[in-house]
Amino acid sequence: MLDFIPLQYYTTIYYYLLLIIVLITFFRSNNTAINSSRNLGTIKSLSGFLLVIVLFYMGLRPVNYRFGDMVVYNHSFEMYQQGMSFIGANDIVFDFFMYNCAQIMTASTFFLMCALLYVLPLWAACRKWFKDYHYYAFLALVASFSFWAFGTNGIRNGIATSVFLYALSRDKIVFKILFVLIAIGFHKSLVIPTAALILTYFYADPKKYFYGWLACIPLSLIAGGFWEGLFAGLMADDRVSYLTGTNEQGAFSSTGFRWDFLLYSASAVYAAYFFIFKKKFINPTYNRLVCIYLAANGFWILVIRANFSNRFAYLSWFMMGIIIVYPFLTKIQIKNQHKVLATVLVAYFAFTYLMNVILYN
């Protein structure tokens, strides 16, 4: 464990490391072509470095209340170590995973394993989709606004979304289904993007999904708390309190209609609109990813006033980095594309840095 790092600076150091990596990527993009052998060698090294740094810095963090629900997970883990029977009440796959880990390893090793399950599926999905250029997509994912929070606080949710994204990267439908079911087993909330995924196999016209996403904004503004109550009535889970509770803890809880986070979500929507309709980027995989994002994000907009609505926002936000960079990494279609891509990554990370470092402090 990295106990020698002052806890009050632990998370901030992570963002400073990312800032350095993002800036290195940007400055190199000014004088190298994206497909040059020199650049390919550099990003291969950066990819390995970034993977190791994120994995071990996140996985070896101390068990402390500063990482939110980590202490709750640690308590459950210790109860299993002390002989508590397997419960499996909520998220059966995660509970089974924790129970078995408690029989053979320490808590610090368990959290490292959680980090592995959170980070490696993302890296593997990027490798599958983008081959030699996977570094840029992986950087976009780890530089996302909520990436650190869902690796250290909302751990089950974070692992579930990573497994789900890995499922989307699989070619064979049997593996897609298998990993989607595993993702739901880690966190039941993944039924929302799963429903969106299933819908795309019946209807996958991005234009209609864009219209649907836009319609969710006035519907949320007009209907107020109607949608929270409606979905709470449909969800048979103890976590419906996220929709109807009155707990005022957390920066994301009960703060009304969040225009700032809506604009953040809209950045991926605009990127998808630009490439699909302006640049005529035709790619079935990208279309499906965009439709899933729009549907899941539209759901969040409807319940945007809910307590801890970041839990629902992340059901689409975990895809944002991929939505934004996918067209850059599969087709040359913009002048100075390498520099534009790096500039987009800087802008994307700027929001993360603003919210988690500047405004937070």
Buried (B, 14 or more C-beta within 10 A) or exposed (E): BEEEBEEEEBBBEBBEBBBEBBBEBBEBBEEBBBEEEEBBEBBEEBBEEBBEBBBBBBBBBBBBEBBBBBEEBBEBBEBBBEEEEEBBEEBBBBBBBBBEBBEEBEBBBBBBBBBBBBBBBBBBBBBBBBEBBBBBBBBBBBBBBBBBBBBBBBBBBBBBBBBBBBBBBBEEEEEBEEBBBBBBBBBBBBBBBBEBBEBBEEEBEBEEBBEBBBEBBEBBEEEEBEBBBBBBEEBEEEBBBBBBBEEEEBEBBBBEEBEEBBEBBBBBBEBBBEBBEEEEBEBEEBBBBBBBBBBBBBBBBBBBBBBBBBBBBBBBBBBBBBBBBBBBBBBEEBEEBBBEBBBBBBEBBBBBBEBBBEEEE
